[in-house]
């Protein structure tokens, strides 16, 4: 409470603090500054594609291919896409006959996904847990225990990676790339196997 004082008639008055000296005013001011700052910050940023990431380069440079890419909202083999501080280049997607005899899982098909991961950030990034595959039935594929790449990439460096996934059927698959610790939307590639 504020200061109390009594006038010559015996009435007691309470002197209140000005509004700018009250806690609620400063809490409200900080919240407003954060909201305004975040909205101004997003105006100059280029919007990421609907399927996540920002395309850095493409495998082909023909004009008809560029028109096709604008129609398609998915990336394809050979495209390089940046998600956060990581650039992913999907180099190949193929079925493999390699099987792990020690594995309990024996799927009908095993797909081998090869990609390059480049760290454009300031800290090491983990490799191997940043990829997910969805089969033609839209079900998430389980990682298959073949020669999968695990490790980390130092800032400014890149690494060729391989991951294997077990699928029940052939067809068009989706490959999602997103750094392990990221709030960015995953870049989605499509490939036929």
Secondary structure by P-SEA (a helix, b strand, c coil): ccbbbbcccbbbbbbbccccccaaaaaaaaaaaaaaaaaaaaccccccccccccccccccccaaaaaaaaacccccccbbbbcccbbbbbcbbbbbccccccccccccbbbbbbbbbbbcccbbbbccccbbbbccccccccccccbbbbbbccccbbbbbbbbbbbccccbbbbbbbcccccccbbbbbbcc
